Amino acid sequence: ELEAHLAMRAEHDGVDENAARRRLGNMLRTRESMRRVWIAQWWDALRQDAWFTWRSWRRQPGFALGVIFVLALGLGASTALFAALDRVLFRPLPYADPDRLVSVGLLDAAPGSFLEQTEAMIDKGYVQVWDTTPAPFESVTAMKTATCDIAEEQPEQVRCGVVESDFLRVLGVRVAAGRDFAPEDDVRGAPRVALISHGLWVRRYGADPSVIGRTVSLESGTRPAQRVPIIGVLPPDFEMPVDAADVLLPLQLRPLDPDLPFSTFITTLARLRPEVTAERAELTLAPQLPAMRELMPSNPRVSWKVRLLRDRRAGDAARVAWLLMGAVGAFLLIACVNVANLLLARVGERQREFAVRAAVGASTMRLARLALAESLLLALTAGGVALLAAFALLKTFVTMAPPGIPGIGEASIDGRVFVVAALLVVMTGMAIGLWPAISVFRAGGLQGLRSKSTASPGARPRVRFALVTLQIALTLALLGSSALLLRSLWNVVDLPLGFDGERVITLTAALSATRYPTAKHGAAFFEELLTRARATPGAVSAALSDAAAPRGRRRGSTNIGVEGRAPADSASHPTIRIREVTPGYFEIFRIPLVSGRTFHETDWDGEPAAVLSDSAERILFAGGRAVGRRVQAPAMPNGRWHTVVGVTADVRNGQRATDAPEPEIYVLARRGEWGTPPVAALPPSR
């Protein structure tokens, strides 16, 4: 177009082409001005900077690969950890206005109490004291969960949530198909109806819309199976606020039965009024505390606890999550400081190049922008590598995460995580390129052409010294914290548990009340299970217990009788757990024997036998010998007297490995009277 313009101008003015070119002016400048009409100048400059940066990386691949590797480690770890903890710390709960949803209940200050760490309410107190919605709340609802069985041709063990009829409405959730619970469904004695989860609907019924109106056979505990109509399906993204559930059933607490004694603990959820905080709600509920205490089986030191539902779901995991976020953030900061120091050194090496560029017309701002563009491109390339590393690291984080953290299993690199990773890449690029760009800007254009003897040192040596000092300080702090954490972890790992669980396999079996209606049927099942377990190839021995080892839910008593001692002389003592086991239990777990012996097969034909833990012997016999004496408690099989045949070492059988061992009495399970012991331990050959 310019050549045609020149020809037309020469013809119009009657001059030659050279004269027309002189009248037009600088051809190169004209071309550049017209190019800016179609391509933005900043994009053109960025393309030039990117191409030059790529050429410089090819000349020095070691520098580029080193920087990309260091940044990729920090960015990958940060992205993976954010993806793992997003659902715990940042992602809003899948309910309407989730910041106003709270968990309400009583906390007990007594150590070892059921209410020591998690707030709950008594079902009778919830109905009797809270006959109307308390003032701080717009609405309240209650729930509890338990294991239940689908007793059909294809039996399946699922989780059942028993909830009030307004449960979904308080959460702000609508059913995906069918209808929600109605108030008449939640009346004591009304026919049961069920809502099923979307996962159960797809897994068991193939997402068949005609499932609404069909019945499902449900049984729970010792209750016989009952045909329950399915009235609705929950949304695909629905999550239970606490625990998990595949089936929802009406709680049916009302109308209140005054003669009904204390029954069970329930989880209470409420929606705060707009102007009320959790702390203010606790103060408002304080006058109702005496009435709640009167309905407790004892009079514990309980107090109200109101906290956001998010805090209830996260629990102690939130504190650990922030600790991990801080550690990974420090790691990324160390990487940025390290790379910034390398870039400053690289700018020093390119000082003469920048001076030549300035001499031929490049402005100082243009040179600083070139240095900043290289930093951003390094961060962008490292971010791409970091995404690949984040996928692998995320699987590691999810696998290592302790159980019970809500939503951790669904963590993934989704669009939300990708956006955060992109912002992190841009911030990292700006952070590592800021000081090199400032260094170029302050150095001046022609400083690099001076001799080394006359060039002023400038500010770069001081900045580099400060960055090195900061890097060393952060590294030492991170190493010190890591050493303390590793030491604490080693102390927990090295903690003596009192048993050896290596090469021991445990199996939990829950029997259907429909197929095994009596204890006799259950005993026959476990007799056959024990026989088959012992015959399993590679198994050395097998044993049964009525509670999962070493913890499990066991019966307990605070008043155990000792032969030869009057009941009045048996002062109340800490709770002693009672566990039914079969011969071979102590040998399987290699629990050390302190005195006496363990159970033998011949004990099944003799008098009822028992084995005490070391702490139980000290509590019951005050330093005396327990072997040969007899003990009795209502929680023992049929409440009979049992002869102590041995004493074993204490086993850490609390909820946490760091808890002190609980005193325990091991009772020999009687053939034909096993009931439903849930555990078979099968150790393979060593």
Secondary structure as the mmCIF struct_conf table of DSSP 4:
data_model
#
loop_
_struct_conf.conf_type_id
_struct_conf.id
_struct_conf.beg_label_comp_id
_struct_conf.beg_label_asym_id
_struct_conf.beg_label_seq_id
_struct_conf.end_label_comp_id
_struct_conf.end_label_asym_id
_struct_conf.end_label_seq_id
HELX_RH_AL_P HELX_RH_AL_P1 LEU A 2 ASP A 13
TURN_TY1_P TURN_TY1_P1 GLY A 14 GLY A 14
HELX_RH_AL_P HELX_RH_AL_P2 GLU A 17 LEU A 24
HELX_RH_AL_P HELX_RH_AL_P3 MET A 27 TRP A 38
BEND BEND1 ILE A 39 ILE A 39
HELX_RH_AL_P HELX_RH_AL_P4 GLN A 41 ARG A 59
HELX_RH_AL_P HELX_RH_AL_P5 PRO A 61 LEU A 85
HELX_RH_PI_P HELX_RH_PI_P1 ASP A 86 PHE A 90
BEND BEND2 ARG A 91 ARG A 91
HELX_LH_PP_P HELX_LH_PP_P1 PRO A 92 LEU A 93
BEND BEND3 PRO A 94 ASP A 97
HELX_RH_3T_P HELX_RH_3T_P1 PRO A 98 ARG A 100
STRN STRN1 LEU A 101 ASP A 108
BEND BEND4 ALA A 110 ALA A 110
TURN_TY1_P TURN_TY1_P2 PRO A 111 GLY A 112
TURN_TY1_P TURN_TY1_P3 PHE A 114 LEU A 115
BEND BEND5 GLU A 116 THR A 118
STRN STRN2 ALA A 120 ALA A 120
STRN STRN3 MET A 121 ILE A 122
HELX_RH_AL_P HELX_RH_AL_P6 ASP A 123 GLN A 128
TURN_TY1_P TURN_TY1_P4 VAL A 129 TRP A 130
BEND BEND6 ASP A 131 THR A 132
TURN_TY1_P TURN_TY1_P5 ALA A 135 PRO A 136
STRN STRN4 PHE A 137 ILE A 150
BEND BEND7 GLU A 152 GLN A 154
STRN STRN5 GLU A 156 VAL A 163
TURN_TY1_P TURN_TY1_P6 SER A 165 ASP A 166
HELX_RH_AL_P HELX_RH_AL_P7 PHE A 167 LEU A 171
TURN_TY1_P TURN_TY1_P7 GLY A 172 GLY A 172
BEND BEND8 ALA A 176 ALA A 176
STRN STRN6 ALA A 177 GLY A 178
HELX_RH_3T_P HELX_RH_3T_P2 PRO A 183 ASP A 186
STRN STRN7 VAL A 187 VAL A 187
TURN_TY1_P TURN_TY1_P8 ARG A 188 GLY A 189
HELX_LH_PP_P HELX_LH_PP_P2 ALA A 190 ARG A 192
STRN STRN8 ALA A 194 ILE A 196
HELX_RH_AL_P HELX_RH_AL_P8 HIS A 198 TYR A 205
TURN_TY1_P TURN_TY1_P9 GLY A 206 ALA A 207
HELX_RH_3T_P HELX_RH_3T_P3 PRO A 209 VAL A 211
TURN_TY1_P TURN_TY1_P10 ILE A 212 GLY A 213
STRN STRN9 THR A 215 GLU A 219
TURN_TY1_P TURN_TY1_P11 GLY A 221 THR A 222
BEND BEND9 ARG A 223 ARG A 223
HELX_LH_PP_P HELX_LH_PP_P3 PRO A 224 ALA A 225
STRN STRN10 GLN A 226 VAL A 233
TURN_TY1_P TURN_TY1_P12 PRO A 236 ASP A 237
BEND BEND10 PRO A 241 ASP A 243
BEND BEND11 ASP A 246 ASP A 246
STRN STRN11 VAL A 247 PRO A 250
STRN STRN12 ARG A 254 ARG A 254
BEND BEND12 PRO A 255 PRO A 255
TURN_TY1_P TURN_TY1_P13 PRO A 258 ASP A 259
STRN STRN13 PHE A 265 LEU A 272
TURN_TY1_P TURN_TY1_P14 PRO A 274 GLU A 275
HELX_RH_AL_P HELX_RH_AL_P9 ALA A 278 LEU A 285
HELX_RH_3T_P HELX_RH_3T_P4 ALA A 286 GLN A 288
HELX_RH_AL_P HELX_RH_AL_P10 LEU A 289 GLU A 294
TURN_TY1_P TURN_TY1_P15 LEU A 295 LEU A 295
BEND BEND13 MET A 296 SER A 298
STRN STRN14 VAL A 302 LEU A 308
HELX_RH_AL_P HELX_RH_AL_P11 LEU A 309 ALA A 314
TURN_TY1_P TURN_TY1_P16 GLY A 315 ASP A 316
HELX_RH_AL_P HELX_RH_AL_P12 ALA A 317 GLU A 349
TURN_TY1_P TURN_TY1_P17 ARG A 350 ARG A 350
HELX_RH_AL_P HELX_RH_AL_P13 GLN A 351 ALA A 359
TURN_TY1_P TURN_TY1_P18 VAL A 360 GLY A 361
HELX_RH_AL_P HELX_RH_AL_P14 THR A 364 MET A 400
BEND BEND14 ALA A 401 ALA A 401
HELX_LH_PP_P HELX_LH_PP_P4 PRO A 402 PRO A 402
TURN_TY1_P TURN_TY1_P19 PRO A 403 GLY A 404
TURN_TY1_P TURN_TY1_P20 PRO A 406 GLY A 407
HELX_RH_3T_P HELX_RH_3T_P5 ILE A 408 GLU A 410
HELX_RH_AL_P HELX_RH_AL_P15 GLY A 415 ALA A 443
BEND BEND15 GLY A 445 LEU A 446
HELX_RH_3T_P HELX_RH_3T_P6 GLN A 447 LEU A 449
BEND BEND16 ARG A 450 ARG A 450
TURN_TY1_P TURN_TY1_P21 LYS A 452 THR A 454
BEND BEND17 ALA A 455 ALA A 455
BEND BEND18 ALA A 459 ALA A 459
HELX_RH_AL_P HELX_RH_AL_P16 ARG A 460 VAL A 493
TURN_TY1_P TURN_TY1_P22 ASP A 494 ASP A 494
BEND BEND19 LEU A 495 LEU A 495
BEND BEND20 GLY A 498 PHE A 499
TURN_TY1_P TURN_TY1_P23 GLU A 502 ARG A 503
STRN STRN15 ILE A 505 THR A 508
TURN_TY1_P TURN_TY1_P24 ALA A 513 ARG A 515
BEND BEND21 THR A 518 THR A 518
HELX_RH_AL_P HELX_RH_AL_P17 ALA A 519 ARG A 534
TURN_TY1_P TURN_TY1_P25 ALA A 535 ALA A 535
BEND BEND22 THR A 536 THR A 536
TURN_TY1_P TURN_TY1_P26 PRO A 537 GLY A 538
STRN STRN16 ALA A 539 ALA A 539
STRN STRN17 ALA A 543 SER A 545
BEND BEND23 ASP A 546 ALA A 547
BEND BEND24 ALA A 549 GLY A 552
STRN STRN18 ARG A 555 SER A 557
BEND BEND25 THR A 558 THR A 558
STRN STRN19 GLY A 561 VAL A 562
TURN_TY1_P TURN_TY1_P27 GLU A 563 GLY A 564
BEND BEND26 ARG A 565 ARG A 565
HELX_RH_3T_P HELX_RH_3T_P7 PRO A 567 ASP A 569
BEND BEND27 SER A 570 SER A 570
BEND BEND28 PRO A 574 PRO A 574
STRN STRN20 ILE A 576 VAL A 581
TURN_TY1_P TURN_TY1_P28 PRO A 583 GLY A 584
HELX_RH_AL_P HELX_RH_AL_P18 TYR A 585 PHE A 589
TURN_TY1_P TURN_TY1_P29 ARG A 590 ARG A 590
HELX_LH_PP_P HELX_LH_PP_P5 ILE A 591 PRO A 592
STRN STRN21 LEU A 593 GLY A 596
HELX_RH_3T_P HELX_RH_3T_P8 GLU A 601 ASP A 605
BEND BEND29 GLY A 606 GLU A 607
STRN STRN22 ALA A 609 SER A 613
HELX_RH_AL_P HELX_RH_AL_P19 ASP A 614 PHE A 621
TURN_TY1_P TURN_TY1_P30 ALA A 622 GLY A 623
BEND BEND30 GLY A 624 GLY A 624
TURN_TY1_P TURN_TY1_P31 VAL A 627 GLY A 628
STRN STRN23 ARG A 630 GLN A 632
TURN_TY1_P TURN_TY1_P32 PRO A 634 ALA A 635
BEND BEND31 MET A 636 MET A 636
HELX_RH_3T_P HELX_RH_3T_P9 PRO A 637 GLY A 639
STRN STRN24 HIS A 642 THR A 648
BEND BEND32 GLY A 654 ARG A 656
TURN_TY1_P TURN_TY1_P33 ALA A 657 THR A 658
BEND BEND33 ASP A 659 ASP A 659
HELX_LH_PP_P HELX_LH_PP_P6 ALA A 660 PRO A 663
STRN STRN25 GLU A 664 LEU A 668
HELX_LH_PP_P HELX_LH_PP_P7 ALA A 669 ARG A 670
TURN_TY1_P TURN_TY1_P34 ARG A 671 GLY A 672
STRN STRN26 VAL A 679 LEU A 682
HELX_LH_PP_P HELX_LH_PP_P8 PRO A 683 PRO A 683
STRN STRN27 PRO A 684 PRO A 684
HELX_LH_PP_P HELX_LH_PP_P9 SER A 685 SER A 685
#
